[in-house]
Amino acid sequence: MNIGIVVKNMNGYFYVQSPDGEVHECKVRGRLKQNRYTLLVGDRVHYSEDGFIESILPRINSMVRPAVANIDQVILVVAAHEPDINELLFNKLLVMIEHADIPVVICINKCDLADENTRELVDRYQTIGYTVIRTSTYVKEGLEELRSTLEGKITAFAGPSGVGKSSLLNALEPNFAFQTGDVSDKIKRGRHTTRHASLFSLNEESFIMDTPGFSAIEFNDVSLERLPSLFPEFLSCEVDCKFSPCYHDKEPVCGVKQAVDNGVVFLSRYEAYLAIREEIMNQKKRSR
């Protein structure tokens, strides 16, 4: 039985790359379909010579949106401008990646358009502890730093549409020839140019995933108890909370709320936490 990695899923076919770099067009055996175990880009699989995927090897991790598996890290890409950063959406994406327990690197693309607000945002997330890379395909800034970050890893590129993910990947490896699109003048958001999650080989040991842009996120599998842990800067403040668990909302003695008042926890992050918490509560109400 052959072993390979799923590099693309399109029109009911799964394209599996073998260790020698050859890509095989495969379908899924009926018994695997019956297990209702969704096959994802990044899955390592057993496949037969006649082009059928027989089984899926155990996963290291997986994400629902983008739907990918076995990722070493996520590069979360946003643009300094065009489109402007939606910080609530940005924090929702961070929470989703934190929930999947996958290391994340923030990439601020189009940094040649950066202003003071962009620089403040970079400082904010570096202070929290996130790695932030600033890139620009226009002035060729930060590309070597980004490339070194990808070395020896399977990396998923994620983020809203229009922020330049495909342009970044083309700059790293021109042979990829990803389709790019301009930002819509009417809605100031990017047009969706990537249709399917796909895995590409940067070199023998480094793979990257280009994933469809997205802007709607659901937190159906995130509990209210789990949510505070997805904001890493909350951890050191929780020792001063009177109640355990503390939801950092209406509790009278709360270390996180005190840290917000003292400027230790950024207000925008705390407001994002409350917004996501409310969204989770509303989802639970609708599901009853």
C-alpha positions in Angstrom: 0.0 0.0 0.0 1.3 3.5 -1.0 1.5 6.4 1.4 1.1 10.0 0.3 -0.3 13.4 1.3 -3.5 15.0 -0.1 -2.4 18.2 -1.8 -5.8 19.1 -3.4 -9.5 18.3 -3.4 -11.5 19.2 -6.4 -14.7 18.0 -8.0 -14.8 14.8 -6.0 -11.2 13.8 -6.7 -8.3 13.9 -4.2 -4.8 14.6 -5.6 -2.2 12.7 -3.5 1.5 13.4 -3.7 3.9 10.6 -3.2 7.3 11.0 -1.5 9.0 11.2 -4.9 6.9 14.2 -5.8 4.5 12.5 -8.3 0.8 13.5 -7.9 -1.9 10.8 -8.3 -5.6 11.5 -8.9 -7.6 9.4 -6.5 -11.2 8.7 -5.3 -12.4 7.6 -1.9 -13.4 4.0 -1.2 -17.1 3.6 -0.3 -16.3 2.3 3.2 -14.3 5.4 4.0 -17.2 7.6 2.9 -19.5 5.7 5.2 -17.3 6.5 8.2 -18.2 10.2 7.5 -14.6 11.1 8.2 -14.0 14.2 6.0 -10.8 13.9 4.0 -8.8 17.1 4.2 -5.9 18.7 2.3 -2.8 17.8 4.4 -4.1 14.4 5.4 -1.6 11.6 5.0 -3.3 8.6 3.4 -2.9 5.0 2.2 -3.8 4.7 -1.5 -3.9 1.9 -3.9 -2.3 1.5 -7.3 -5.7 1.7 -9.0 -6.3 5.2 -7.6 -8.4 4.7 -4.4 -7.7 6.2 -1.0 -8.1 3.3 1.4 -7.5 4.9 4.8 -6.4 8.1 6.6 -3.4 8.1 8.9 -3.8 9.7 12.3 -3.8 13.5 12.3 -1.5 15.8 14.3 -4.2 18.5 14.2 -6.9 19.9 11.9 -9.0 23.0 11.3 -12.5 23.4 10.2 -12.1 26.7 8.4 -9.9 26.6 6.5 -10.5 22.8 6.3 -6.9 21.5 6.5 -5.0 19.0 8.5 -1.5 18.2 9.9 -0.3 21.8 10.0 2.9 22.9 11.7 2.0 26.6 11.7 -0.5 29.1 10.3 0.6 32.4 8.7 -2.3 34.7 9.4 -2.2 37.4 6.7 -3.9 40.8 6.9 -3.2 43.9 4.9 -2.0 47.3 6.3 -4.6 48.8 4.0 -6.8 47.9 1.0 -8.6 46.3 2.7 -8.2 47.9 6.1 -7.7 45.6 9.1 -10.9 44.6 10.8 -9.5 43.9 14.2 -12.5 42.0 15.5 -12.4 39.6 12.6 -8.6 39.4 13.1 -9.1 38.4 16.7 -11.7 35.9 15.7 -9.2 34.3 13.4 -6.6 34.2 16.1 -9.0 32.6 18.5 -9.9 30.0 15.9 -6.2 29.1 15.4 -5.5 29.1 19.1 -8.4 26.7 19.6 -6.8 24.3 17.1 -3.6 24.5 19.1 -1.6 25.4 16.1 1.3 27.9 16.3 0.5 31.2 14.5 2.6 33.9 12.9 1.0 37.2 12.0 1.9 38.7 8.7 1.1 42.3 8.0 1.2 42.5 4.2 1.2 45.6 2.0 3.3 47.2 4.7 4.4 49.9 2.2 0.9 51.3 2.9 1.3 51.2 6.7 0.4 54.2 8.8 0.6 54.9 12.6 -2.5 52.8 13.3 -0.8 49.8 11.6 2.4 50.4 13.6 0.4 50.5 16.8 -1.3 47.2 15.9 2.0 45.6 15.3 3.3 46.8 18.6 0.2 45.6 20.3 0.4 42.0 19.1 4.1 41.7 19.6 3.6 42.9 23.2 1.1 40.0 23.7 3.7 37.6 22.4 2.9 36.9 18.8 5.5 36.9 16.1 4.8 39.5 13.6 6.3 39.8 10.1 5.8 42.8 7.9 5.9 42.1 4.1 5.3 43.9 0.9 5.5 42.4 -2.6 5.6 45.9 -4.0 8.8 47.0 -2.3 10.1 43.4 -1.7 10.2 43.8 2.1 10.1 40.9 4.5 10.1 38.2 1.9 13.3 36.5 3.0 12.2 36.6 6.7 8.9 35.0 5.6 10.7 32.3 3.6 12.9 31.4 6.5 9.8 31.1 8.7 8.4 28.5 6.2 11.6 26.4 6.1 11.0 22.7 7.0 7.3 23.2 7.9 3.9 22.6 6.6 2.3 26.1 6.7 -1.3 27.1 6.1 -1.8 30.7 4.8 -5.1 32.1 6.1 -6.8 35.4 6.3 -9.5 37.5 4.7 -9.7 37.7 0.9 -7.9 40.6 -0.8 -5.0 40.9 1.6 -2.4 39.5 -0.9 -1.9 35.9 0.2 -1.6 34.7 -3.4 0.7 37.5 -4.3 3.0 36.6 -1.4 3.1 33.0 -2.4 3.9 34.0 -6.0 6.7 36.2 -4.7 8.2 33.3 -2.8 8.0 30.9 -5.7 7.0 32.4 -9.1 6.3 28.9 -10.5 3.3 28.7 -8.3 1.4 31.2 -10.5 -1.5 31.7 -8.1 -4.3 33.8 -9.5 -4.6 37.2 -7.8 -7.3 39.8 -7.7 -7.8 43.4 -6.9 -9.8 44.9 -4.0 -13.3 45.8 -5.0 -13.7 49.6 -5.1 -17.4 49.2 -4.1 -17.1 47.1 -0.9 -13.4 47.6 -0.1 -12.9 43.9 0.2 -10.9 41.4 -1.8 -12.5 39.3 -4.5 -12.2 35.6 -3.8 -9.5 34.2 -6.1 -8.5 31.0 -4.3 -11.3 28.5 -4.7 -9.9 25.4 -2.9 -7.4 24.7 -0.2 -4.3 23.3 -1.9 -0.9 22.1 -0.7 2.3 23.1 -2.7 5.9 22.1 -2.3 8.2 25.0 -1.7 11.2 22.6 -1.5 11.7 19.0 -0.4 11.0 19.7 3.3 8.7 22.8 3.1 5.0 22.8 2.1 2.6 25.7 2.0 -1.2 25.8 1.8 -3.1 28.4 0.0 -6.6 28.6 1.5 -9.8 30.4 0.4 -10.4 33.8 1.9 -13.2 33.9 4.4 -14.9 36.4 6.6 -17.6 34.5 8.5 -16.5 32.4 11.5 -18.5 30.2 13.8 -17.5 29.0 17.3 -19.8 26.0 17.7 -17.1 23.9 19.3 -15.6 26.6 21.5 -17.0 26.5 25.1 -17.3 29.5 27.4 -14.9 27.8 29.7 -12.3 27.3 27.0 -12.5 30.8 25.5 -10.4 32.8 28.1 -7.5 30.4 27.5 -7.5 31.4 23.8 -6.4 34.9 24.8 -2.8 34.1 26.1 -2.4 37.5 27.8 -5.3 36.7 30.2 -3.4 33.8 31.8 -1.1 35.8 34.1 -4.0 38.0 35.2 -6.4 35.2 36.2 -4.5 34.6 39.5 -6.2 37.8 40.8 -9.7 36.6 39.9 -11.9 35.8 42.9 -14.0 33.2 41.2 -12.9 30.0 39.4 -13.9 29.7 36.7 -14.1 33.4 36.1 -15.6 34.5 32.8 -14.1 38.0 33.0 -17.5 39.6 32.4 -19.8 40.5 35.3 -17.7 39.1 38.1 -17.0 41.8 40.8 -13.4 40.9 41.4 -11.6 40.0 38.2 -7.9 40.1 37.5 -8.4 40.4 33.7 -10.8 43.4 34.0 -8.4 45.0 36.5 -5.6 44.5 33.9 -7.7 46.2 31.3 -8.2 49.2 33.6 -4.4 49.3 34.2 -3.5 49.1 30.5 -1.9 45.7 30.9 -4.5 44.0 28.7 -5.4 46.0 25.6 -9.0 47.2 25.6 -9.5 46.1 21.9 -8.6 42.5 22.9 -10.9 42.5 25.8 -13.8 43.9 23.7 -13.1 41.2 21.1 -13.2 38.6 23.9 -16.6 39.9 25.1 -17.9 40.0 21.5 -16.9 36.4 20.8 -18.3 35.3 24.2 -21.6 36.9 23.3 -21.6 35.2 19.9 -21.0 31.8 21.6 -23.8 32.3 24.0 -26.2 33.3 21.2 -25.2 30.2 19.2 -26.0 28.0 22.2 -29.4 29.7 22.6 -30.2 29.1 18.9 -29.2 25.4 19.2 -31.6 24.7 22.0 
